[in-house]
Amino acid sequence: MTRRALITGITGQDGSYLAELLLAKGYEVHGLRRRSSTFNNTRIEHLYQDPRDPDARLFLHYADLTDESRLVRLLRRIQPNEVYNLAGQSHVGVSFDEPEYTGDTVGLGVVRLLEAIRTAELDCRFYQASSSAMYGNAPEPQNEDTVCRPVSPYGTAKLYAHWTTATYREGYGMFAVSGILFNHESPRRGETFVTRKISRAVARIQAGLADYLYMGNLDGVRDWGYAPEYVEGMWRMLQADEPRDYVLATGRPFTVRDFVVAAFEHAGLDWEKHVRLDERYLRPTEPSALIGDSSRAERDLGWTARVHTEELVRIMVDADVEAVQHEGEPWIDQPRGWPSS
């Protein structure tokens, strides 16, 4: 029988890569997207299938993690074998400006989704996208047993969702797991996230379309991996015999400054001539070092990061250099307005 998966946040970076992976494995994939006056399908446009086609295996549905009744109705209709929760306000910096909304979608949204699964009486496996932001200023390297000390509304909301998932696993016997993913990036990363902000600025400066890149803290230490590899880890967690939480990370430290320097050097530019400090990008609090230990995932799941930060930088800069070359070109194929149930 064809396995059926439901992905919340399917139009995001991780959702698009996960949809690709599951379709390649023969799944029928259903994705949730929020209602908007414009279509936001850019990352999954290449996966388009006319839902009227009898061979179609990708379907989109309007829904929101703030509406539990809608979630119950969809779950009953779709009857997924696997549910991947990747939705919610995902920007750490924005969470300081919108803490209530972040808590509602990132934290309480998970409660609504887990309750909807219980209400619909589904026998499915559940994946929760936890985050290294939960660790905050905890000593590094961080693993599944590290005591969390979040320093942002986003990290706090993710920690609430993380322990809620564990509570439903232990209290109701659900196959519910959390993947504690450290920073993972790609050319599909949103342009407001620091890595994509850097790679896009480098491409525009190289092309003569901009002069400067404005940055905040350059001293933060992060563990950056490649998003397509991390969604493979998500899938492996739901194929395991027993539900356990796992850290996915490269285990290698890299400062924001290191990322900036590597990106400019790859484009043949001197970063010091183009990078400027803008205090508006400084956050009230910020983790000093987030470096993951994914030895449990390597031992239990056979998962390990292969693309490390140096190669990731090259991938992202090259993709944005190519994209900038096509800026301003007229649309040949207009984005399709996918039907949603």
Secondary structure, DSSP 8 states (H G I E B T S, - for coil): ---EEEEETTTSHHHHHHHHHHHHTT-EEEEEE---SS---GGGGGG---TTSTT--EEEEE--TT-HHHHHHHHHHH--SEEEE--S---HHHHHH-HHHHIIIIIIHHHHHHHHHHHTT---EEEEEEEGGGTBT--SSB-TTS--B--SHHHHHHHHHHHHHHHHHHHH--EEEEEEE--EE-TTS-TTSHHHHHHHHHHHHHTTS-S-EEES-S--EE--EEHHHHHHHHHHHHHSSS---EEE-----EEHHHHHHHHHHHTT--GGGTEEE-GGG--SS--SB--B--HHHHHHH-----S-HHHHHHHHHHHHHHHHHTTT---SS------B-
